[in-house]
Amino acid sequence: MKKDAEENAEADKLARELIDKTNSAESLIFSIEKMITDTPNIPETGKKELEELVFELKDAVSSKVVAMIDEKMSKLQAKSGEIYQQMSSAQTDTPTDTSEPTPQDVEFEDVNVENK
C-alpha cells in the first residue's frame, strides 16, 4: 500500500495542480463575467476583448492542460487590469459636479426644555 502511494504521488500532485488551476480559472471567469454584466461603463471594445479572453480560458479549462490554463489566465488578468485602469483614469478625468451647496456652520441657541 505504501508502495502504491509512492508510485502515485507524482500523478496525485499533477491532479491536484490541475484541480487548483481549474478552480482558480473558474473563479476568475465568474468574476470577469460579473464585472462585464454589472459595470455599465466598460468600453465596448474592452468588453469584447474580455469576452473573447473568457472564451479562450474556458477552452483551456476544458482541455485540462495546466500550462494553457496559466497562459490564458495571465492574459485575462492583464487585460482586465488594463481595462480597470482605463476606467479609473476616465473617472478621475471627468470634472466633479460642484453645483451642490456646501454645508455651513450656523449659530444655534441651546434651549433648556426643563425650565418652562
N, CA, C and O atoms as a GROMACS GRO file, in nm:
protein
  464
    1MET      N    1   0.081  -0.118   0.000
    1MET     CA    2   0.000   0.000   0.000
    1MET      C    3   0.087   0.126   0.000
    1MET      O    4   0.059   0.223  -0.071
    2LYS      N    5   0.191   0.122   0.079
    2LYS     CA    6   0.283   0.235   0.084
    2LYS      C    7   0.352   0.251  -0.051
    2LYS      O    8   0.376   0.362  -0.097
    3LYS      N    9   0.384   0.138  -0.112
    3LYS     CA   10   0.450   0.140  -0.243
    3LYS      C   11   0.357   0.202  -0.347
    3LYS      O   12   0.402   0.280  -0.431
    4ASP      N   13   0.229   0.169  -0.342
    4ASP     CA   14   0.132   0.227  -0.435
    4ASP      C   15   0.121   0.379  -0.417
    4ASP      O   16   0.112   0.454  -0.514
    5ALA      N   17   0.122   0.422  -0.293
    5ALA     CA   18   0.115   0.565  -0.263
    5ALA      C   19   0.235   0.638  -0.319
    5ALA      O   20   0.222   0.747  -0.375
    6GLU      N   21   0.352   0.579  -0.303
    6GLU     CA   22   0.474   0.641  -0.355
    6GLU      C   23   0.473   0.646  -0.507
    6GLU      O   24   0.517   0.744  -0.567
    7GLU      N   25   0.423   0.540  -0.569
    7GLU     CA   26   0.418   0.535  -0.715
    7GLU      C   27   0.318   0.637  -0.770
    7GLU      O   28   0.340   0.692  -0.878
    8ASN      N   29   0.212   0.661  -0.699
    8ASN     CA   30   0.107   0.752  -0.747
    8ASN      C   31   0.123   0.894  -0.694
    8ASN      O   32   0.040   0.980  -0.724
    9ALA      N   33   0.226   0.920  -0.619
    9ALA     CA   34   0.245   1.053  -0.559
    9ALA      C   35   0.258   1.161  -0.666
    9ALA      O   36   0.198   1.268  -0.653
   10GLU      N   37   0.333   1.134  -0.770
   10GLU     CA   38   0.351   1.234  -0.876
   10GLU      C   39   0.220   1.257  -0.952
   10GLU      O   40   0.185   1.371  -0.982
   11ALA      N   41   0.149   1.151  -0.982
   11ALA     CA   42   0.020   1.164  -1.050
   11ALA      C   43  -0.079   1.240  -0.962
   11ALA      O   44  -0.156   1.323  -1.012
   12ASP      N   45  -0.077   1.213  -0.832
   12ASP     CA   46  -0.165   1.284  -0.740
   12ASP      C   47  -0.130   1.432  -0.734
   12ASP      O   48  -0.219   1.518  -0.728
   13LYS      N   49  -0.002   1.462  -0.737
   13LYS     CA   50   0.043   1.601  -0.734
   13LYS      C   51  -0.003   1.675  -0.860
   13LYS      O   52  -0.050   1.788  -0.852
   14LEU      N   53   0.009   1.611  -0.975
   14LEU     CA   54  -0.035   1.672  -1.101
   14LEU      C   55  -0.186   1.691  -1.104
   14LEU      O   56  -0.236   1.792  -1.152
   15ALA      N   57  -0.258   1.592  -1.053
   15ALA     CA   58  -0.404   1.602  -1.048
   15ALA      C   59  -0.446   1.717  -0.957
   15ALA      O   60  -0.539   1.792  -0.988
   16ARG      N   61  -0.379   1.730  -0.845
   16ARG     CA   62  -0.410   1.837  -0.750
   16ARG      C   63  -0.382   1.974  -0.813
   16ARG      O   64  -0.459   2.068  -0.796
   17GLU      N   65  -0.271   1.984  -0.886
   17GLU     CA   66  -0.236   2.110  -0.952
   17GLU      C   67  -0.342   2.147  -1.056
   17GLU      O   68  -0.381   2.264  -1.067
   18LEU      N   69  -0.389   2.048  -1.132
   18LEU     CA   70  -0.493   2.073  -1.232
   18LEU      C   71  -0.622   2.119  -1.164
   18LEU      O   72  -0.687   2.212  -1.212
   19ILE      N   73  -0.658   2.055  -1.055
   19ILE     CA   74  -0.779   2.094  -0.983
   19ILE      C   75  -0.768   2.236  -0.930
   19ILE      O   76  -0.863   2.315  -0.942
   20ASP      N   77  -0.654   2.270  -0.873
   20ASP     CA   78  -0.634   2.405  -0.820
   20ASP      C   79  -0.639   2.511  -0.931
   20ASP      O   80  -0.701   2.616  -0.914
   21LYS      N   81  -0.575   2.482  -1.043
   21LYS     CA   82  -0.576   2.577  -1.156
   21LYS      C   83  -0.715   2.592  -1.213
   21LYS      O   84  -0.758   2.702  -1.248
   22THR      N   85  -0.786   2.481  -1.222
   22THR     CA   86  -0.922   2.484  -1.275
   22THR      C   87  -1.012   2.568  -1.184
   22THR      O   88  -1.091   2.649  -1.232
   23ASN      N   89  -0.999   2.549  -1.054
   23ASN     CA   90  -1.079   2.628  -0.960
   23ASN      C   91  -1.045   2.777  -0.970
   23ASN      O   92  -1.135   2.861  -0.969
   24SER      N   93  -0.918   2.808  -0.980
   24SER     CA   94  -0.876   2.949  -0.992
   24SER      C   95  -0.930   3.010  -1.122
   24SER      O   96  -0.978   3.123  -1.124
   25ALA      N   97  -0.921   2.932  -1.230
   25ALA     CA   98  -0.969   2.981  -1.360
   25ALA      C   99  -1.119   3.003  -1.357
   25ALA      O  100  -1.168   3.104  -1.408
   26GLU      N  101  -1.193   2.910  -1.299
   26GLU     CA  102  -1.338   2.925  -1.294
   26GLU      C  103  -1.379   3.043  -1.207
   26GLU      O  104  -1.478   3.111  -1.236
   27SER      N  105  -1.305   3.067  -1.102
   27SER     CA  106  -1.331   3.183  -1.016
   27SER      C  107  -1.305   3.313  -1.094
   27SER      O  108  -1.384   3.408  -1.085
   28LEU      N  109  -1.197   3.316  -1.168
   28LEU     CA  110  -1.165   3.434  -1.249
   28LEU      C  111  -1.271   3.455  -1.356
   28LEU      O  112  -1.315   3.568  -1.379
   29ILE      N  113  -1.313   3.349  -1.421
   29ILE     CA  114  -1.417   3.358  -1.524
   29ILE      C  115  -1.544   3.418  -1.464
   29ILE      O  116  -1.605   3.508  -1.522
   30PHE      N  117  -1.583   3.367  -1.348
   30PHE     CA  118  -1.703   3.417  -1.283
   30PHE      C  119  -1.692   3.566  -1.252
   30PHE      O  120  -1.784   3.642  -1.280
   31SER      N  121  -1.580   3.606  -1.194
   31SER     CA  122  -1.566   3.747  -1.155
   31SER      C  123  -1.560   3.840  -1.277
   31SER      O  124  -1.614   3.950  -1.272
   32ILE      N  125  -1.496   3.796  -1.385
   32ILE     CA  126  -1.489   3.880  -1.505
   32ILE      C  127  -1.627   3.889  -1.570
   32ILE      O  128  -1.668   3.997  -1.612
   33GLU      N  129  -1.699   3.777  -1.579
   33GLU     CA  130  -1.833   3.781  -1.638
   33GLU      C  131  -1.925   3.869  -1.555
   33GLU      O  132  -2.009   3.941  -1.610
   34LYS      N  133  -1.911   3.865  -1.424
   34LYS     CA  134  -1.992   3.950  -1.336
   34LYS      C  135  -1.956   4.097  -1.359
   34LYS      O  136  -2.044   4.183  -1.363
   35MET      N  137  -1.826   4.126  -1.372
   35MET     CA  138  -1.783   4.262  -1.397
   35MET      C  139  -1.841   4.313  -1.530
   35MET      O  140  -1.885   4.428  -1.539
   36ILE      N  141  -1.840   4.228  -1.631
   36ILE     CA  142  -1.891   4.268  -1.762
   36ILE      C  143  -2.040   4.302  -1.754
   36ILE      O  144  -2.084   4.401  -1.811
   37THR      N  145  -2.116   4.220  -1.683
   37THR     CA  146  -2.260   4.244  -1.677
   37THR      C  147  -2.299   4.354  -1.578
   37THR      O  148  -2.399   4.423  -1.600
   38ASP      N  149  -2.222   4.372  -1.472
   38ASP     CA  150  -2.260   4.468  -1.367
   38ASP      C  151  -2.200   4.606  -1.384
   38ASP      O  152  -2.242   4.699  -1.316
   39THR      N  153  -2.104   4.622  -1.472
   39THR     CA  154  -2.036   4.751  -1.488
   39THR      C  155  -2.077   4.812  -1.622
   39THR      O  156  -2.034   4.767  -1.727
   40PRO      N  157  -2.160   4.916  -1.617
   40PRO     CA  158  -2.211   4.972  -1.742
   40PRO      C  159  -2.110   5.057  -1.820
   40PRO      O  160  -2.128   5.077  -1.940
   41ASN      N  161  -2.006   5.105  -1.756
   41ASN     CA  162  -1.915   5.198  -1.824
   41ASN      C  163  -1.791   5.131  -1.882
   41ASN      O  164  -1.691   5.199  -1.907
   42ILE      N  165  -1.795   5.000  -1.904
   42ILE     CA  166  -1.683   4.934  -1.972
   42ILE      C  167  -1.691   4.969  -2.120
   42ILE      O  168  -1.798   4.955  -2.180
   43PRO      N  169  -1.582   5.015  -2.180
   43PRO     CA  170  -1.584   5.044  -2.324
   43PRO      C  171  -1.621   4.919  -2.404
   43PRO      O  172  -1.581   4.808  -2.368
   44GLU      N  173  -1.694   4.937  -2.511
   44GLU     CA  174  -1.742   4.823  -2.590
   44GLU      C  175  -1.627   4.737  -2.643
   44GLU      O  176  -1.637   4.615  -2.645
   45THR      N  177  -1.517   4.801  -2.686
   45THR     CA  178  -1.403   4.723  -2.735
   45THR      C  179  -1.341   4.641  -2.622
   45THR      O  180  -1.302   4.526  -2.643
   46GLY      N  181  -1.332   4.700  -2.505
   46GLY     CA  182  -1.279   4.628  -2.390
   46GLY      C  183  -1.367   4.511  -2.350
   46GLY      O  184  -1.318   4.404  -2.313
   47LYS      N  185  -1.497   4.533  -2.358
   47LYS     CA  186  -1.592   4.427  -2.324
   47LYS      C  187  -1.576   4.309  -2.420
   47LYS      O  188  -1.577   4.193  -2.377
   48LYS      N  189  -1.562   4.338  -2.548
   48LYS     CA  190  -1.545   4.231  -2.648
   48LYS      C  191  -1.415   4.155  -2.625
   48LYS      O  192  -1.411   4.032  -2.636
   49GLU      N  193  -1.307   4.228  -2.594
   49GLU     CA  194  -1.178   4.164  -2.567
   49GLU      C  195  -1.187   4.072  -2.445
   49GLU      O  196  -1.136   3.960  -2.447
   50LEU      N  197  -1.252   4.120  -2.340
   50LEU     CA  198  -1.268   4.039  -2.220
   50LEU      C  199  -1.351   3.914  -2.248
   50LEU      O  200  -1.317   3.804  -2.203
   51GLU      N  201  -1.460   3.930  -2.322
   51GLU     CA  202  -1.544   3.814  -2.355
   51GLU      C  203  -1.467   3.711  -2.436
   51GLU      O  204  -1.481   3.590  -2.415
   52GLU      N  205  -1.384   3.759  -2.528
   52GLU     CA  206  -1.302   3.668  -2.609
   52GLU      C  207  -1.201   3.594  -2.523
   52GLU      O  208  -1.181   3.473  -2.539
   53LEU      N  209  -1.136   3.665  -2.431
   53LEU     CA  210  -1.039   3.601  -2.343
   53LEU      C  211  -1.105   3.504  -2.245
   53LEU      O  212  -1.047   3.401  -2.211
   54VAL      N  213  -1.226   3.535  -2.201
   54VAL     CA  214  -1.301   3.442  -2.115
   54VAL      C  215  -1.330   3.314  -2.192
   54VAL      O  216  -1.316   3.204  -2.139
   55PHE      N  217  -1.372   3.329  -2.317
   55PHE     CA  218  -1.398   3.212  -2.401
   55PHE      C  219  -1.273   3.126  -2.418
   55PHE      O  220  -1.279   3.004  -2.410
   56GLU      N  221  -1.159   3.192  -2.441
   56GLU     CA  222  -1.033   3.118  -2.456
   56GLU      C  223  -0.995   3.046  -2.327
   56GLU      O  224  -0.946   2.933  -2.331
   57LEU      N  225  -1.018   3.110  -2.214
   57LEU     CA  226  -0.987   3.047  -2.085
   57LEU      C  227  -1.079   2.928  -2.060
   57LEU      O  228  -1.035   2.826  -2.007
   58LYS      N  229  -1.205   2.940  -2.098
   58LYS     CA  230  -1.298   2.827  -2.084
   58LYS      C  231  -1.250   2.708  -2.168
   58LYS      O  232  -1.258   2.593  -2.124
   59ASP      N  233  -1.202   2.735  -2.289
   59ASP     CA  234  -1.147   2.629  -2.374
   59ASP      C  235  -1.024   2.565  -2.310
   59ASP      O  236  -1.008   2.443  -2.314
   60ALA      N  237  -0.940   2.648  -2.250
   60ALA     CA  238  -0.820   2.596  -2.184
   60ALA      C  239  -0.857   2.508  -2.066
   60ALA      O  240  -0.796   2.404  -2.044
   61VAL      N  241  -0.958   2.548  -1.991
   61VAL     CA  242  -1.002   2.468  -1.877
   61VAL      C  243  -1.055   2.333  -1.925
   61VAL      O  244  -1.028   2.230  -1.864
   62SER      N  245  -1.130   2.335  -2.034
   62SER     CA  246  -1.184   2.208  -2.085
   62SER      C  247  -1.076   2.119  -2.144
   62SER      O  248  -1.093   1.997  -2.152
   63SER      N  249  -0.963   2.179  -2.187
   63SER     CA  250  -0.853   2.099  -2.240
   63SER      C  251  -0.774   2.030  -2.130
   63SER      O  252  -0.705   1.931  -2.156
   64LYS      N  253  -0.784   2.081  -2.007
   64LYS     CA  254  -0.716   2.025  -1.890
   64LYS      C  255  -0.564   2.025  -1.901
   64LYS      O  256  -0.496   1.935  -1.852
   65VAL      N  257  -0.511   2.129  -1.968
   65VAL     CA  258  -0.366   2.147  -1.980
   65VAL      C  259  -0.328   2.264  -1.890
   65VAL      O  260  -0.365   2.379  -1.916
   66VAL      N  261  -0.254   2.236  -1.784
   66VAL     CA  262  -0.222   2.336  -1.682
   66VAL      C  263  -0.148   2.456  -1.742
   66VAL      O  264  -0.179   2.570  -1.709
   67ALA      N  265  -0.052   2.431  -1.828
   67ALA     CA  266   0.025   2.541  -1.887
   67ALA      C  267  -0.064   2.634  -1.970
   67ALA      O  268  -0.047   2.755  -1.967
   68MET      N  269  -0.159   2.577  -2.042
   68MET     CA  270  -0.250   2.657  -2.124
   68MET      C  271  -0.344   2.738  -2.033
   68MET      O  272  -0.374   2.854  -2.062
   69ILE      N  273  -0.390   2.677  -1.926
   69ILE     CA  274  -0.477   2.748  -1.832
   69ILE      C  275  -0.401   2.867  -1.771
   69ILE      O  276  -0.455   2.977  -1.761
   70ASP      N  277  -0.276   2.843  -1.732
   70ASP     CA  278  -0.194   2.951  -1.676
   70ASP      C  279  -0.179   3.066  -1.774
   70ASP      O  280  -0.195   3.183  -1.738
   71GLU      N  281  -0.148   3.033  -1.897
   71GLU     CA  282  -0.126   3.135  -2.000
   71GLU      C  283  -0.252   3.218  -2.022
   71GLU      O  284  -0.246   3.341  -2.026
   72LYS      N  285  -0.366   3.152  -2.036
   72LYS     CA  286  -0.492   3.223  -2.063
   72LYS      C  287  -0.537   3.304  -1.941
   72LYS      O  288  -0.593   3.413  -1.956
   73MET      N  289  -0.512   3.251  -1.821
   73MET     CA  290  -0.545   3.327  -1.700
   73MET      C  291  -0.462   3.455  -1.692
   73MET      O  292  -0.514   3.561  -1.659
   74SER      N  293  -0.335   3.444  -1.722
   74SER     CA  294  -0.247   3.561  -1.718
   74SER      C  295  -0.292   3.668  -1.816
   74SER      O  296  -0.294   3.786  -1.784
   75LYS      N  297  -0.329   3.625  -1.937
   75LYS     CA  298  -0.376   3.721  -2.037
   75LYS      C  299  -0.504   3.790  -1.992
   75LYS      O  300  -0.519   3.912  -2.006
   76LEU      N  301  -0.596   3.712  -1.938
   76LEU     CA  302  -0.724   3.768  -1.894
   76LEU      C  303  -0.704   3.863  -1.776
   76LEU      O  304  -0.766   3.969  -1.771
   77GLN      N  305  -0.619   3.827  -1.681
   77GLN     CA  306  -0.593   3.914  -1.567
   77GLN      C  307  -0.527   4.044  -1.612
   77GLN      O  308  -0.562   4.151  -1.562
   78ALA      N  309  -0.433   4.035  -1.705
   78ALA     CA  310  -0.364   4.155  -1.754
   78ALA      C  311  -0.462   4.248  -1.826
   78ALA      O  312  -0.461   4.369  -1.804
   79LYS      N  313  -0.546   4.190  -1.911
   79LYS     CA  314  -0.641   4.272  -1.987
   79LYS      C  315  -0.746   4.334  -1.895
   79LYS      O  316  -0.782   4.450  -1.913
   80SER      N  317  -0.795   4.260  -1.798
   80SER     CA  318  -0.895   4.316  -1.707
   80SER      C  319  -0.834   4.427  -1.622
   80SER      O  320  -0.900   4.527  -1.594
   81GLY      N  321  -0.709   4.410  -1.580
   81GLY     CA  322  -0.641   4.516  -1.506
   81GLY      C  323  -0.622   4.641  -1.591
   81GLY      O  324  -0.638   4.753  -1.543
   82GLU      N  325  -0.588   4.620  -1.717
   82GLU     CA  326  -0.570   4.732  -1.810
   82GLU      C  327  -0.701   4.809  -1.829
   82GLU      O  328  -0.703   4.932  -1.827
   83ILE      N  329  -0.809   4.736  -1.848
   83ILE     CA  330  -0.939   4.800  -1.868
   83ILE      C  331  -0.984   4.871  -1.741
   83ILE      O  332  -1.040   4.980  -1.747
   84TYR      N  333  -0.959   4.809  -1.627
   84TYR     CA  334  -0.994   4.872  -1.500
   84TYR      C  335  -0.918   5.003  -1.484
   84TYR      O  336  -0.974   5.103  -1.438
   85GLN      N  337  -0.790   5.004  -1.520
   85GLN     CA  338  -0.709   5.127  -1.513
   85GLN      C  339  -0.766   5.235  -1.604
   85GLN      O  340  -0.775   5.352  -1.566
   86GLN      N  341  -0.806   5.195  -1.725
   86GLN     CA  342  -0.864   5.292  -1.818
   86GLN      C  343  -0.992   5.352  -1.761
   86GLN      O  344  -1.016   5.472  -1.772
   87MET      N  345  -1.074   5.267  -1.702
   87MET     CA  346  -1.200   5.315  -1.645
   87MET      C  347  -1.173   5.407  -1.526
   87MET      O  348  -1.243   5.507  -1.509
   88SER      N  349  -1.074   5.374  -1.444
   88SER     CA  350  -1.041   5.457  -1.329
   88SER      C  351  -0.989   5.593  -1.372
   88SER      O  352  -1.029   5.695  -1.316
   89SER      N  353  -0.903   5.595  -1.471
   89SER     CA  354  -0.848   5.723  -1.517
   89SER      C  355  -0.955   5.806  -1.586
   89SER      O  356  -0.951   5.928  -1.580
   90ALA      N  357  -1.049   5.741  -1.653
   90ALA     CA  358  -1.158   5.815  -1.716
   90ALA      C  359  -1.247   5.880  -1.612
   90ALA      O  360  -1.299   5.989  -1.634
   91GLN      N  361  -1.265   5.813  -1.498
   91GLN     CA  362  -1.348   5.870  -1.393
   91GLN      C  363  -1.278   5.988  -1.326
   91GLN      O  364  -1.345   6.084  -1.287
   92THR      N  365  -1.147   5.983  -1.311
   92THR     CA  366  -1.077   6.094  -1.247
   92THR      C  367  -1.060   6.211  -1.341
   92THR      O  368  -1.039   6.324  -1.296
   93ASP      N  369  -1.068   6.187  -1.472
   93ASP     CA  370  -1.055   6.295  -1.569
   93ASP      C  371  -1.182   6.378  -1.581
   93ASP      O  372  -1.177   6.494  -1.620
   94THR      N  373  -1.296   6.320  -1.547
   94THR     CA  374  -1.421   6.393  -1.560
   94THR      C  375  -1.435   6.489  -1.442
   94THR      O  376  -1.408   6.452  -1.328
   95PRO      N  377  -1.477   6.613  -1.469
   95PRO     CA  378  -1.491   6.709  -1.360
   95PRO      C  379  -1.608   6.670  -1.269
   95PRO      O  380  -1.707   6.611  -1.312
   96THR      N  381  -1.592   6.703  -1.143
   96THR     CA  382  -1.698   6.672  -1.048
   96THR      C  383  -1.802   6.782  -1.050
   96THR      O  384  -1.772   6.897  -1.082
   97ASP      N  385  -1.922   6.748  -1.015
   97ASP     CA  386  -2.033   6.843  -1.012
   97ASP      C  387  -2.022   6.927  -0.885
   97ASP      O  388  -2.033   6.875  -0.774
   98THR      N  389  -2.000   7.056  -0.902
   98THR     CA  390  -1.986   7.145  -0.786
   98THR      C  391  -2.110   7.229  -0.766
   98THR      O  392  -2.105   7.328  -0.692
   99SER      N  393  -2.222   7.194  -0.827
   99SER     CA  394  -2.343   7.274  -0.815
   99SER      C  395  -2.416   7.251  -0.684
   99SER      O  396  -2.506   7.328  -0.650
  100GLU      N  397  -2.382   7.148  -0.611
  100GLU     CA  398  -2.448   7.122  -0.483
  100GLU      C  399  -2.398   7.221  -0.378
  100GLU      O  400  -2.280   7.256  -0.376
  101PRO      N  401  -2.487   7.266  -0.293
  101PRO     CA  402  -2.445   7.361  -0.190
  101PRO      C  403  -2.355   7.292  -0.087
  101PRO      O  404  -2.368   7.173  -0.059
  102THR      N  405  -2.265   7.371  -0.034
  102THR     CA  406  -2.175   7.317   0.068
  102THR      C  407  -2.233   7.345   0.206
  102THR      O  408  -2.295   7.450   0.226
  103PRO      N  409  -2.214   7.256   0.299
  103PRO     CA  410  -2.267   7.280   0.433
  103PRO      C  411  -2.198   7.400   0.499
  103PRO      O  412  -2.081   7.426   0.475
  104GLN      N  413  -2.274   7.472   0.582
  104GLN     CA  414  -2.220   7.590   0.651
  104GLN      C  415  -2.248   7.578   0.799
  104GLN      O  416  -2.348   7.518   0.841
  105ASP      N  417  -2.160   7.637   0.878
  105ASP     CA  418  -2.182   7.643   1.022
  105ASP      C  419  -2.284   7.753   1.050
  105ASP      O  420  -2.276   7.862   0.994
  106VAL      N  421  -2.375   7.722   1.137
  106VAL     CA  422  -2.473   7.822   1.176
  106VAL      C  423  -2.476   7.832   1.328
  106VAL      O  424  -2.441   7.737   1.398
  107GLU      N  425  -2.518   7.947   1.378
  107GLU     CA  426  -2.530   7.963   1.521
  107GLU      C  427  -2.662   7.904   1.567
  107GLU      O  428  -2.762   7.909   1.495
  108PHE      N  429  -2.661   7.849   1.685
  108PHE     CA  430  -2.785   7.794   1.741
  108PHE      C  431  -2.789   7.826   1.889
  108PHE      O  432  -2.687   7.853   1.952
  109GLU      N  433  -2.907   7.824   1.941
  109GLU     CA  434  -2.927   7.853   2.081
  109GLU      C  435  -2.971   7.726   2.150
  109GLU      O  436  -3.064   7.659   2.105
  110ASP      N  437  -2.905   7.691   2.259
  110ASP     CA  438  -2.939   7.572   2.334
  110ASP      C  439  -3.059   7.604   2.422
  110ASP      O  440  -3.050   7.686   2.514
  111VAL      N  441  -3.168   7.540   2.394
  111VAL     CA  442  -3.291   7.568   2.468
  111VAL      C  443  -3.306   7.464   2.577
  111VAL      O  444  -3.303   7.344   2.552
  112ASN      N  445  -3.321   7.513   2.698
  112ASN     CA  446  -3.337   7.423   2.811
  112ASN      C  447  -3.486   7.392   2.825
  112ASN      O  448  -3.564   7.482   2.858
  113VAL      N  449  -3.526   7.273   2.801
  113VAL     CA  450  -3.664   7.232   2.799
  113VAL      C  451  -3.720   7.221   2.942
  113VAL      O  452  -3.840   7.235   2.962
  114GLU      N  453  -3.635   7.197   3.040
  114GLU     CA  454  -3.680   7.175   3.177
  114GLU      C  455  -3.731   7.302   3.245
  114GLU      O  456  -3.809   7.291   3.339
  115ASN      N  457  -3.690   7.419   3.202
  115ASN     CA  458  -3.726   7.544   3.269
  115ASN      C  459  -3.847   7.610   3.204
  115ASN      O  460  -3.841   7.730   3.174
  116LYS      N  461  -3.950   7.543   3.182
  116LYS     CA  462  -4.068   7.603   3.120
  116LYS      C  463  -4.156   7.666   3.220
  116LYS      O  464  -4.260   7.721   3.185
   0.00000   0.00000   0.00000
